Amino acid sequence: MSTVVIVGAQWGDEGKGKVIDYLAKQADVVVRGQGGNNAGHTVVVGDSKFALRLIPSGILNKHTINVIGNGVVFDPQGFLTEVEGLKAKGVATDSIRISDRAHVVFPYHREIDRLAEEARGAAMIGTTKNGIGPCYMDKVERSGIRICDFIDPEVFEPLFRAQIEAKNQMITKIYGGEPLDVDSLVETYKGYAECIKPFVDDTSVIVHDAVQSGKKVLLEGAQGTLLDLDYGTYPYVTSSHPTAGGFTIGSGIGPNVIGEVVGITKAYTTRVGKGPFVTEQENEIGDRIRVAGREFGTVTGRPRRCGWIDTVMVNYSARVNGMTCIALMLLDVLTGFETVKICKGYQYNGELMLNFPASLNVLAKCEPVYEEMPGWSEDLSACESFEDLPEAAQNYILKIEELTGIPVKLVSVGPKRSQTIVRGSIY
C-alpha cells in the first residue's frame, strides 16, 4: 500500500522535514493533518534552506500536490507570508490545497494565548503564543470559523464580528487586556479570504481519490508523539494529535489505507519547554550536542534541552503509532564522543520500568538505565551506505534496532537531502 505516515517519535524537532522532503520526491500527494504554524520543518536543498510552518514540505517538489488538511488550524496571515517567502526563492505555490473544513486562527486567538500564558506565571506551559490552543478550543466549543465560512463574505462577517466582540469581553474583563478593533480586523481578514480562496478545496476528496487510484500519499507529521494531547507529557503538550491516528482524522482517510508508519527519531533526544526529561544532560555533553546539532527551534529560536536517546520513549511511540520502521536522524552529531549511551529502561523506586508512565511526578523520579557503547570519531557526512559507516556507528544503529524491535530504514548523516542512507524501502 502506498500511503505512508511520518510521525515524530520524541518531543518533535526530530528532523521530519528532511525525511518528508526526501520521500516527497516519490510522492504524488503530501498532506499536513494537524497543528498550525506553531510547528516548523527546516529543509535543506542544495545550498538553500527553507523554514516551513504551515505549508507541507512537498512544496519543494514540482509535481507534488500539497494539502493542508481539515485537522490543521490555519493562520491566513502566516500562510500568505510563507507563500510570499517561497515565491521570492523561486518556488511555485500553485500546488497547495487548503481544506474547506479547517478552522481559522484569528488575532483574538493569539492575544488570548499570550494573556493566558502570562497569567499562568511560574506554571506557564511554554506555548508559542500563536493562538493554536485557543483556536482548537473554539473548534471543540463549536464556535470556531471554518475556511468554507471564512471565504463566504455573507457568512463570514457576522460570524467574525460576533466572535471578536465575545473575545473582547474575555480579553478585557478576565485578563485586563486591550480590546481588538472590530472594523479594522473585519476589513483585513476579508482581504485575506480573497487571497486564499483560489487554494481552497474539499481536500478529503483529493486525498481519497489519490489513495484509491494507487498514488503515493505521504501524511506529514508536525511536532511529536510526546506532545500529543492524550499521549504526550500532559500538560506540556500541543493541542492536537501528532500521532498516526490523528493524521487519519486530520486528512479525511481511514486507518485501513495506511501502509507504513515511519517514526522519525533523533540519534539523541531533545525537548523544548518544561517537563521531566529522563536522559537530559545539563552539562558539557548536552551543550556539545546542542551546538553540533544546531538545536534551536525553527519557529521560536529557543535553545532545546538535549540528552541521550531514550528507547523507552521510542518504544512507547512505536506502540501508540503502530510504527513499522525508524528513520534515525542526525547521527553525525554524535561524532567525536568517546562513548555514547542509549537509555534502555528507567529505575523507579528500586525497580526497573520499561513502559513510559503517564504521571509526570513518576517520570520526574525516574533514573535512566543506560547501555554504554564505544563512540566514533570519523566524519559521516560522505557515507552513502550502512557499510560505509564506522563499525561503532553501525553497532549503535543495530543496538537501537535490538532494543526497539523495529528496523532502521533511513539514516541521516548530514542536513542535505543527499546525505541519507537507505536501508530499506518505504513505499
C-alpha positions in Angstrom: 0.0 0.0 0.0 1.3 3.4 -1.0 0.1 5.6 1.9 2.9 6.5 4.4 2.6 8.3 7.7 5.5 10.3 9.1 5.4 10.7 12.9 7.8 12.2 15.4 8.8 9.6 17.9 10.0 12.0 20.5 9.1 15.6 21.5 9.2 17.0 18.0 12.1 18.7 16.2 13.4 15.2 15.1 14.2 16.2 11.5 10.9 15.2 10.0 11.2 17.9 7.3 14.2 16.3 5.7 12.6 12.8 5.6 9.3 14.3 4.3 11.2 16.2 1.6 13.2 13.1 0.8 10.2 10.8 0.5 8.1 13.6 -1.2 10.3 13.2 -4.3 8.4 10.0 -4.9 5.0 11.2 -3.5 2.1 12.4 -5.6 0.3 14.0 -2.6 1.8 15.3 0.7 -0.7 16.1 3.5 -0.3 18.1 6.7 -3.1 16.9 9.0 -2.7 18.7 12.4 -1.3 21.6 14.3 -0.7 25.1 13.0 2.2 27.5 12.4 3.4 26.7 15.9 5.4 23.9 14.4 8.1 24.1 11.8 10.2 22.0 9.5 13.6 23.0 8.2 14.5 21.5 4.8 17.9 22.0 3.1 18.0 21.5 -0.7 21.4 22.2 -2.2 22.6 25.4 -0.7 19.1 26.7 0.1 17.4 26.4 3.5 13.6 26.5 3.8 11.8 27.0 7.1 8.3 25.8 6.6 5.5 26.2 9.1 2.0 25.6 7.6 2.9 24.6 4.1 3.8 20.9 3.6 7.4 20.0 2.8 6.3 18.6 -0.6 6.1 22.1 -1.9 9.8 21.8 -2.9 8.9 19.1 -5.4 7.3 20.4 -8.6 4.9 17.5 -9.3 3.5 17.0 -5.8 0.1 18.2 -4.6 0.4 19.8 -1.1 -2.6 19.5 1.1 -3.3 21.5 4.3 -5.9 19.2 5.8 -9.0 19.7 7.9 -7.2 18.9 11.2 -4.9 21.9 10.8 -5.8 25.3 12.4 -5.0 27.7 9.7 -3.5 31.2 10.1 -4.2 33.1 6.9 -1.7 35.9 7.6 1.1 33.4 8.4 0.2 31.3 5.3 0.3 34.3 2.9 3.7 35.4 4.4 5.0 31.9 3.9 3.8 31.9 0.3 5.5 35.2 -0.5 8.7 33.9 1.0 8.6 30.8 -1.2 7.9 32.8 -4.3 10.8 35.0 -3.5 13.0 31.9 -3.6 11.5 30.8 -6.9 9.3 28.1 -5.5 5.9 27.7 -7.2 2.9 27.6 -4.8 0.0 26.7 -7.1 0.1 23.1 -5.9 -1.3 24.0 -2.5 -4.8 22.9 -1.5 -6.4 24.1 1.8 -9.3 22.1 3.3 -12.6 23.9 3.4 -13.2 22.2 6.8 -10.0 23.5 8.5 -10.5 26.1 11.3 -9.1 29.6 11.1 -6.7 31.2 13.6 -7.5 34.9 14.2 -5.8 37.7 16.2 -8.0 37.2 19.2 -6.7 33.6 19.4 -3.2 34.8 19.6 -4.0 37.5 22.1 -5.8 35.1 24.4 -3.0 32.6 24.1 -0.5 35.3 25.1 -2.5 36.7 28.0 -3.4 33.2 29.3 0.2 32.1 29.3 1.3 35.2 31.1 -1.4 34.7 33.7 -0.1 31.2 34.5 3.1 32.7 35.8 5.5 30.1 37.0 3.1 27.4 35.8 3.3 28.5 32.2 3.2 25.7 29.6 5.6 27.1 27.1 3.1 27.8 24.3 4.4 29.6 21.2 1.6 32.1 21.6 0.4 31.6 18.0 -3.2 31.1 19.0 -3.2 27.4 18.3 -4.7 26.2 21.6 -7.5 28.8 21.7 -8.4 28.0 18.1 -8.8 24.3 18.9 -10.8 25.4 22.0 -13.2 27.2 19.8 -13.4 24.2 17.5 -14.3 21.9 20.3 -16.7 24.5 21.8 -18.3 24.7 18.3 -17.8 28.4 18.0 -14.9 28.3 15.5 -14.9 29.7 12.0 -14.0 27.2 9.2 -12.4 28.0 5.9 -15.6 27.4 4.0 -17.3 30.2 6.0 -14.2 32.4 6.0 -14.2 32.7 2.2 -18.0 33.3 2.0 -18.4 37.1 2.7 -22.1 36.9 3.6 -21.5 34.2 6.2 -18.1 35.4 7.5 -18.7 39.0 8.5 -21.5 38.5 11.0 -19.8 35.4 12.5 -16.5 37.2 12.8 -18.0 40.4 14.3 -19.8 38.3 16.9 -16.6 36.4 17.8 -14.4 39.5 18.1 -17.0 41.1 20.4 -17.2 37.9 22.6 -13.5 37.5 22.7 -13.0 41.2 23.6 -15.1 40.6 26.7 -12.7 37.8 27.7 -9.6 39.9 26.9 -10.7 42.9 28.8 -12.7 41.5 31.7 -10.8 38.3 32.5 -7.2 39.3 31.5 -7.3 43.1 31.7 -6.1 43.4 28.1 -6.9 46.0 25.4 -9.9 45.2 23.1 -9.3 44.5 19.5 -10.6 46.9 16.7 -13.6 45.1 15.2 -13.9 47.1 11.9 -10.2 47.0 11.2 -10.0 43.3 11.6 -13.1 42.6 9.5 -11.6 44.5 6.6 -8.2 43.0 6.9 -9.4 39.4 7.1 -11.9 39.9 4.2 -8.9 40.7 2.2 -7.0 37.6 3.4 -10.1 35.5 2.5 -10.0 36.7 -1.1 -6.3 35.8 -1.3 -6.6 32.3 -0.1 -9.9 31.4 -1.9 -8.0 30.0 -5.0 -6.3 27.5 -2.8 -9.4 26.1 -1.1 -10.8 22.7 -2.0 -12.5 19.6 -0.5 -9.2 18.1 0.3 -10.6 14.8 1.7 -11.8 14.1 -1.8 -8.3 14.8 -3.3 -6.6 12.5 -0.8 -9.3 9.8 -1.1 -9.1 9.8 -4.9 -5.3 9.6 -4.8 -5.4 6.6 -2.4 -8.0 4.8 -4.5 -6.1 5.3 -7.7 -2.9 3.8 -6.2 -1.0 7.1 -6.0 1.7 7.6 -3.4 0.3 9.6 -0.5 2.6 11.0 2.3 0.9 12.1 5.6 3.3 14.7 7.1 3.6 14.9 10.8 4.3 18.1 12.7 5.6 18.0 16.3 6.0 14.7 18.0 4.2 11.8 19.9 5.2 13.1 23.3 3.4 16.3 22.5 0.2 14.5 21.7 -2.8 15.9 23.7 -3.6 12.4 25.0 -0.3 10.5 24.8 2.2 13.3 25.5 3.7 14.6 28.7 0.5 16.5 29.7 0.0 19.4 30.3 3.3 20.2 28.4 1.8 19.2 25.1 0.3 20.6 22.0 -3.5 20.9 21.3 -3.8 18.3 18.6 -2.9 14.7 17.9 0.5 14.4 16.1 0.1 10.6 16.1 -0.8 8.2 13.3 -4.4 8.0 14.4 -4.7 11.8 14.5 -3.5 12.1 10.9 -6.3 9.9 9.5 -8.9 12.2 11.1 -6.9 15.3 10.1 -6.7 14.3 6.5 -10.0 12.5 5.9 -8.9 9.0 5.2 -9.5 5.7 7.1 -6.7 3.9 9.1 -7.0 0.8 6.9 -5.3 2.5 3.9 -2.1 3.3 5.8 0.8 1.0 4.6 3.8 2.3 6.6 4.3 4.4 9.7 7.8 5.9 9.8 8.9 7.0 13.2 11.4 9.9 12.9 13.9 9.5 15.8 17.0 11.6 16.5 20.1 9.7 17.4 19.8 11.6 20.7 16.8 13.3 22.4 15.8 17.0 22.6 13.0 18.9 24.2 11.7 22.5 24.2 10.0 23.9 27.2 9.2 22.5 30.7 8.6 19.0 32.0 10.6 15.9 33.0 13.3 14.7 30.7 14.9 11.5 32.0 18.0 11.4 29.8 18.7 15.2 29.8 22.3 16.2 30.0 22.6 19.6 31.8 26.3 19.6 31.3 29.1 19.7 28.7 27.6 16.7 26.9 24.2 18.5 26.4 25.9 21.7 25.4 28.1 19.9 22.9 25.0 18.1 21.3 23.1 21.4 21.2 25.9 23.2 19.3 26.8 20.4 16.9 23.1 19.7 16.2 22.2 23.4 15.9 19.4 22.7 18.4 17.4 25.9 18.3 13.7 26.0 17.5 12.6 26.6 13.9 9.7 28.8 15.0 10.8 30.2 18.3 14.6 30.1 18.2 14.6 28.7 21.7 17.5 26.5 22.7 16.5 22.9 23.0 17.3 20.7 26.0 19.5 17.8 24.9 20.2 14.3 26.1 20.9 10.7 25.1 18.5 8.7 23.1 15.7 7.1 25.1 14.3 3.8 23.8 11.7 3.6 26.5 10.2 6.7 24.8 10.7 5.4 21.3 9.0 2.0 22.2 6.1 3.9 23.6 5.8 5.9 20.4 6.1 2.7 18.4 3.1 1.2 20.3 0.7 4.1 20.1 1.5 4.9 16.5 1.9 1.4 15.1 5.4 2.3 13.9 6.7 0.0 11.2 10.2 1.5 10.8 12.5 4.2 12.1 14.3 7.0 10.3 17.3 7.8 12.5 18.3 11.4 12.2 21.4 13.5 13.0 23.7 10.5 13.6 26.6 12.7 12.5 26.0 15.0 15.6 27.3 12.2 17.9 30.7 12.0 16.0 33.6 12.7 18.3 32.1 11.3 21.6 34.4 8.7 23.1 31.4 6.8 24.4 27.7 7.0 23.5 24.7 6.0 25.6 21.3 4.5 24.9 18.6 4.5 27.6 17.0 1.1 27.7 14.9 1.4 30.9 14.1 3.5 33.9 14.9 2.9 37.5 11.9 3.9 39.7 11.7 3.2 43.4 14.3 0.5 43.1 12.5 -1.3 40.2 13.2 -1.5 36.5 10.5 0.3 34.5 10.2 -0.4 30.7 7.0 1.4 29.9 6.6 5.2 29.7 4.5 6.5 32.6 1.6 8.9 32.4 2.3 10.6 35.6 4.9 13.5 35.4 5.5 13.0 39.1 6.6 9.4 38.4 8.6 10.4 35.3 10.5 13.1 37.2 11.7 10.5 39.7 12.9 8.0 37.1 16.6 7.5 36.6 17.9 6.3 33.2 19.4 2.8 32.8 22.0 3.1 30.1 23.7 0.8 27.6 27.1 2.4 27.1 28.9 1.8 23.8 32.1 3.0 22.1 31.8 6.1 20.1 33.3 7.1 16.7 35.5 9.9 15.5 35.2 9.5 11.7 33.3 12.1 9.6 30.0 10.5 8.5 28.9 13.2 6.0 30.2 11.4 2.9 28.9 7.9 3.9 26.5 6.6 1.3 25.7 3.1 2.7 25.5 1.3 6.0 28.8 -0.4 5.3 30.5 3.0 4.8 29.8 3.9 8.4 32.4 3.2 11.0 31.8 0.0 12.9 30.9 1.8 16.2 28.2 3.8 14.4 26.9 0.6 12.8 26.7 -1.1 16.2 24.9 1.9 17.6 22.2 1.6 14.9 22.0 -2.2 15.4 21.6 -1.7 19.2 18.6 0.7 18.6 17.0 -2.0 16.4 17.6 -4.6 19.1 16.1 -2.5 21.9 13.0 -1.4 19.8 12.5 -4.4 17.6 11.9 -2.0 14.7 14.1 -1.8 11.6 16.0 1.4 11.0 15.3 2.0 7.2 16.8 5.5 6.9 19.9 7.1 8.5 20.6 10.8 8.1 24.3 11.7 8.2 24.0 15.4 7.3 21.5 18.2 6.6 21.3 17.8 2.8 18.8 15.6 1.0 21.6 13.6 -0.5 23.1 12.8 2.9 20.6 10.0 3.6 21.5 6.3 3.8 18.7 4.0 2.7 18.5 0.5 4.3 15.0 -0.5 3.2 12.1 0.6 1.0 9.4 2.9 2.5 6.8 2.9 -0.4 
